[in-house]
Amino acid sequence: MKIVLASNNAGKLAELQTLLAPLGMTLERQSELNIPEAAEPFKTFVENALAKARHAAQLSGMPALADDAGLCVDAFGGQPGVDTAYYATRFGYPKGDDTNVTALLEQMQGITNRRAAMVSTLVAVRSAHDPEPLIAVGRVVVQITPERRGTNGFGFDPVMYLPEFGKTFAELPPEVKNAHSHRGRAAQAMLTLMRERWLDSAAP
């Protein structure tokens, strides 16, 4: 089954393609189908992911999968949340993964409560008007390190420390990260939903 991924993020495509491989599904980035990015006017991950999935399904005529993910920092009252991708622009930096990390480390200086959650919400629809979207949420609690550690992954991975491993996401091998990351957990839940709702065609 081919599914359009409502994202142009190459890192997300690579991670999700690996995570959904057991179902024999092939993801195709919306940019490859000349689909523009959808508006994301909402304040919750699930609303934005649903809007992106319906937008991609409408313009492609294919099933669609969307991911809305972000960093929720305890000391910032859960911010930046849905605005994570643009976090650096609040502080005069250009948009980008590296500048996001720079801005976060600067804003965390002197703060002792470094607890945060990485949240991923995946939404899949069979069509633009699917009345029963599949929704899967993955969440992992981390500590924000005072400096970058590791070179794997993307986004905030170099400063997302997992106490149970004693390492940041960027220091973990990809297969370990995928099994324990917020997106990995959401993808595992989505795998279960897709098997139950979309692929189980056995007669009762």
N, C-alpha and C positions, 0 to 999 in steps of 0.2 A: 504494500500500500504506500502511495506517495502522499506526503503531508507537507503543506507549506508552513514553514517556520516564520512566524510574524516577528522577525528580528533580522537585522543586518549584521549582528555581532558574530564574527567568525568563531570566537571562543565559545559562545553559547551553542553554536551549531555543532562544533566538534564534540563538546561534552554531551549534548542531548542525543546526537547521532549514535554515540557509543552506548549511552544508557538505554536507548530504545531499540538497539540492534537485535535483542532477543525476540522481538515481535516481527522482525523482517520488514520494518518500516524504513522508508527512505525520506529524509528531510530535505526540503529544498528551500533555500533562503528566498524571502519575498523579493529581494532586490534582483534576483535572477529572473523573475517574472515581471520585472518593471512595475512592481507594486510599491507605491510610496509609503512612508511610515504613517501610522495612524496617529490621530490626536490622543493625548493621554491627560485629560482634564481632571481626573478623579483623584481622591485623596487616599484610596486604598489600593493595595496590590491587585485584589481580585477584580475590581471594577475596571482597572486599566488593562489587565490581561484579557478580560472578556471583550473589551472594546477592540483590542488589537487582533484577537482571534477572529471575531466577526468581520472585521475590515478585510483581513487577508482572505478569508473564505469567500466573501462577496466578490472580490476582484479577481480571484483565481478560479472560482468554481470547484475548488478542492477542499477536502478537510483541512483544518488549520490548527496549529498549536502555537500558543503564545506563552511567554514567560515574563512575569513582572517581578523583579527582585530588587532588594535593596538592603541597606545597612540601617539598623535601628539602634542608636546609641543611648544607653540609659541616661548618661549625664546630660544629653541634649533633649530629653523628653521624647525619645523615639525618633528623632530626626537623624539623618535626612530622609529616611523612608522612601516614598515613591519618587522623591527628587534626587536620589543618590547619583544618578548619571551626570547630573549637572551641579553636583556639590561644589566643585572647585570654582565654578563661575561666580559663586556668592562672594568669593574673596579675591576677585580680580584675575584669576587664572583662566586659561582656555580650558574648554571641556576635554577630558581625557582621563584614562585610568591612572597614569602616573601623577598628574596634577591633583586628582582626587585624593590620592594617598598623601601627597605633600600637604594639602590643605587640612586633612584630618589630623595628621601628626602635629601640625602647628596649633590647631584648635584644642588638641588634647594636652598641650603642655601645662603642667602644674595640676592636672586633674588626676585624683587618685582612683576614682571609680571608673575603671576602664572596661566594664562589662558592656557587651553589645550582642545583638542577635543579627545573623544573616538570615534573611527570609526570602524564599522563592515560592511564587504561586504560579502553577502551570494550569492553563485552561485549554481544553481541546473541544472543538466543535466539528460536527460532521458536515455542517453547511452554515451559511450566514445566519439562518433563522432557526438553528437547532434549539428546541425548547429545553433540552436536557444537556447542557454543557458539562463536561467532565472537569472537576476542580480538585487539584491536589496541592497541598501546602507542605513545604519542608522548612524546618527551622533549626538552626544550630547556634548555641550560645558560645561566644568566644571572648577572649580578652584582647584588647588592642595593644600591640607591642609599641614601645617607644621608638623603634626604628625598623626599617625593612629587614626581613629575613627570608632568604630563599629566592629562587628564580623561576619556579614553575608557576603554572596557572596564569590568571589575569585578574583585573580589577583590584580589590582590596586584599587579595590572597597573601601578599608579603607581610601584612600587619595583623592578620587574623590568626591568633594563637589558640590552639586547642589543648587545654590542660591534659586531657587523657592521652595525648600523643607526645606532649612536650615539644610540639613543633607548630609552625604556622602552616596554613594550607600550601603556601609556596614552597615549603620544605618537604612536602609529602609526595610520593610517587603518584602519578595521575590516577591509577586504579584505586589507591587508598583514599585519595581525595574524593573521587567520584562516589565511593561507597559511604562517605560520612559527611559530605557537604550538604548545604541547604538544598542545592539543585539536585544533588544525588538522591536525597531523601524524597523530594517532591517527585522526581522521575520514577522512583521505585513505586510510590503510591499511584502515579499515573499509569504505570505498566499494569498494575493490578486492575485498575478501573477499565482500561482499554480491553484487557483480556475478558473481563466480565461483561462489559456493556457492548463492545464493538466486535469482538472476535469470536465469542462463544455462540456458534450457530447450531449447536447440537439440539436436536428435537427434544421436547420435554418428555 
